């Protein structure tokens, strides 16, 4: 039987800090506040964001989708980023699946752009293209991330092969190069695939109809982000599950990690998966010998920043007002004493319409006081 907390001798300083009127009559909310973790009084991890339009080739261009930017990697005096690029509107499902574009991220190739100042970006061209007809990535390659390591660059990205049906499984591909400008060598096989222990019900293209849901990543493995951590390669990713439900926190989306000794794999999924109970796009960085993560969009722990000393067991460090989506972090600001230094600026995307998205800039800053206008 869980021990009921003792509310009789609460430290008067805590009563004052929580502003509790009468400790003899504690509300359910005050009892939850009294259970907040160590460190909850600190704003060390609390921040807010602003977003800005970018110039050059990242300014809005009718008819072109640019979205899901990777981390920003500085090479010499030049910033590099990779992203999903496609053209034209999307038709959604239910039409001519062979010729339609079902999502803005359907029929994508991975392009890259450079900048000297992080504001004006020049599109350089295709980095990784879709595969030949019949390959596991012949329909779309998208939502890319980049890890520079030991003089090489590793791109990890989502792949779809064949008709982009509702029930199509999404996998993760990899390409590497000795230069951020390529040429890129694609691995012939995916480095990560969905769990195969879900069972669809019936043959209709309905992702909610299941005999058995299977693991959190039984339908799709998404948003791959490779980190070098503890002398190994940690591939963080988002999992989508067959038979996904909407719960008290919204969509059931969780994160996982697969680990390898060599950047080219094999990647072995952690026994501890899922390592989050919420989230959407992956946003992870090094801090204090561990891994920090921004959890957005979906699940009861959306809009939290979390930290795990072992890269696996994440605890909540702050609840934030919200965050830009699909963040691309500036890796030169990674692994600093200040856990939020990396949020000073970076990239994100924004929907101009359901068909078209643009890449924008975000700037984040710790919030230490809520001051009215004019208050110094
Ligand atoms: C994004 C990412 C993945 C999804 C889609 C494009 O938010 O989670 O990339 O597939 O949306």
Boltz pocket constraint, residues with backbone or C-beta under 6 A from the ligand:
constraints:
  - pocket:
      binder: B
      contacts: [[A, 68], [A, 105], [A, 142], [A, 143], [A, 158], [A, 222], [A, 223], [A, 238], [A, 280], [A, 281], [A, 326]]
      max_distance: 6.0
